[in-house]
Amino acid sequence: MVLNMGPQHPSTHGVLRVLLELDGETVVKTDVDIGYLHTGIEKTAEALTYSQTITITDRMDYLAPLSNNLVYCLAVEKLLGLEVPKRAQYIRVLLTELTRIGSHLVWLGTHAIDLGAMSVFLYCFREREEILKIFERFAGQRMMTSYIRIGGVALEPPAGWREMIRKFLKMMPSRVDEYETLLTENRIWMARTKGVGVINAKDAVAYSMTGPTLRAAGLAYDNRKVFPYSSYEEFDFNVPTRTDSDCFARYMLRIAEMRESLKIIRQAMEKITDHGEIQAEAAGIIPPQREKMKTEMEALIYHFKIFTEGFSPAPGEAYVTIESPRGELGCFIASDGSPKPLRCHFRSPSYINLQALPKIVEGQIIADVVACIGTIDIVLGEVDR
């Protein structure tokens, strides 16, 4: 029998088609079709200036918009040869780690409700709301912040930001403990996830899987350690791994990652000074401060030209990778010397990890496919970019 799977995971509501070939309730073969609902983000970027493109990176992965901002800005900065001030780098780390926790909370809540655990969904979104409040205080937006900019960040940290984050850091560890109390030794949860969706390390590497799905197979590959960016080499944190490489291992790994992100946030808090530069000094590329714009004619001219014409990097190419909540997120930028990118391409982990789904669900029963799709943590905004 051949069946369409879904709608279960949010992606299967029309953007992702999972076609199952069944022998009774056992999956014999799977065909994954991402369809034709494409946002065209990469092509749109070629019609926008380098600065304008930041706003569309937010939409690529709506659960980790700041990570998308960061990888794009790092690629453009590499193309320009810009050195970002340390204070701005630490602020970037602080916010992208909050993004990682927020993304994992959405994953855990939606995955738990797919497997029948209603309470966890409500608790995870309760904590995510606190993270969104922090983003709103920093950027004026809860989700599509566009806060990380080429050369630094958009705005000074807001008044009272330390108190907000301290309150979150004090509250969050006990909440993660609460999730584990509800799920980790729950008999139903273990029955739905242990031994389900197993993929060995060799196959995971062959499919180019990255992020929690790869680390759950025992490989401690994390771009924050392997190819440090934004001063991550100055932070003390561990790269959690598991060896079971099943749905339960991927759950435990993301729980451990939330705890590690809290450690990084505490360190970033200590490193961020109350005063200092938040943007690189680069006339004609980085907009001047508003105070200067109001008092200096040259600054006013730069401001006008940057926002009407953009800036023109020298011809060349740049590629940068970061560790997004879903795995290795890469950005390739090619310049032909004009104010708009000649080519913009993203290596999105959702798209790459999804190709392993047929291998993961092979031999499982229909009900287990729900758990398998969920633990890959697919965001279709990345797939249909």
Secondary structure, 3 states (H helix, E strand, C coil): CEEEECCCCHHHHCCCEEEEEEECCEEEEEEEECCCCCCCHHHHHCCCCCCCCHHHHCCCCCCCHHHHHHHHHHHHHHHHCCCCCHHHHHHHHHHHHHHHHHHHHHHHHHHHHHCCCHHHHHHHHHHHHHHHHHHHHHHCCCCCCCCEECCEECCCCCCCHHHHHHHHHHHHHHHHHHHHHHHCCCHHHHHHHCCCCCCCHHHHHHCCCCCHHHHCCCCCCCHHHHCCCCCHHHCCCCCCCCCCCCHHHHHHHHHHHHHHHHHHHHHHHHHCCCCCCCECCCCCCCCCCHHHHHHCHHHHHHHHHHHHCCCCCCCEEEEEEEEECCEEEEEEEEECCCCCCCEEEEECHHHHHHCCHHHHHCCCEHHHHHHHHHHHCCCHHHHCC
